[in-house]
């Protein structure tokens, strides 16, 4: 059976522009005969009908294209071309031969460079074919940037809240001093890194009298003043903890000399023993302190050191309050 | 509704009436501990609860409140990204109106769990349209009236937009466009300032 060839389609330039605003039509010699309206906006001024395609464009794919026939891949694979001059975008598209070998029709697009092209050439919706999904893509890019920005802000806020919560979890609300949880963390870290340190256990004397006679507001005020004294009399690297009621613990890293520790403790007691004025009333308290240092132990544990500092503290109390005792001084002298 | 809608109600109330007003609304709606950061689908009643609480706390009828919110979503400086998204609908106001049919699909393309109400635009005469919207959120027609009025301004079109009341499927809005290029309108580029590919 003999097949009758189907008649070819013909379109005028306006119709072609409506369907493919990025087209480029070439005659059989490679001369440009038609440029789509959007492509005209993008190409350098003066590029238009009459110029030779190969003078203007470099064909990147397929490779080694010399003739017009070679420009049209047999299986309709995509082609990519770029302008020889200037920093123009790379175009991607399809090239098909016109009927009766009358030339080639290229339909181009921006590929992934579309965002940059829209910005540089001020393209609008009407520059894209109605079938083109570029608008949907731009829309998605827009949503993506909004959500990313929103996520970034939410993350920053949550991070702030987390570090606040972490700080809250480690401090005593009344005095702003660190709390027991913070003490445990610090002791574990010091013991783990074998950093020498001193542990001071401080208990207020006569605090109950202030609380009973002048009320809880006076008691709270006294505790806050004691906190200030403890912070003032220690270094920034020291840890000051309120472990409960009127009990405080100080951790002093890299400080194990007995005379120095005694001096610091005595200074703290002297400060705390000065009357504290609350609403015109003088509150007079004092403090007893027990100290131990990490070098007393082969393998220090937080629990053992705290128990020993506690024992030294009660030795101070028994000795008449307002005193300092070092744990090692309680041990029988070695022969 | 989607968490974004509840968040938008929060932004609207805070930007228009202040932080304290939003606090009062949350208290009134018994939503003081509600997590607005979680954007995935939230309890269905929350949006309606919030709208009712805003209306009661600020003593404003629901209709005019939602209309203000529609206007806010397009014209407040804090809502520029949303205005831009809507402007992607079309080059002119009429194009935009036709794009409303596609808006729920476009939105789902970006946020698969965000189901906008369904819109249907009917051309009932020369430059006269009826827009119907399903009635999942009572009063949404009023929100659309505020939003469309602000967008017509944004496009520089002269249009009258009125709520027509409730219809079987939901609510209906009547739009008459008198002049397309009445005023210059606001500038709109497809890519934001400084964005690159």
Interface residues (C-beta under 8 A of the other chain):
Chain A: X112 X113 X114 X115 X116 X117 X118 X119 X122 X123 X124 X125 X126 X135 X136 X138 X139 X140 X142 X143 X144 X145 X146 X154 X158
Chain B: X37 X81 X84 X85 X88 X90 X91 X95 X106 X109 X110 X111 X189 X190 X191 X192 X195 X196 X197
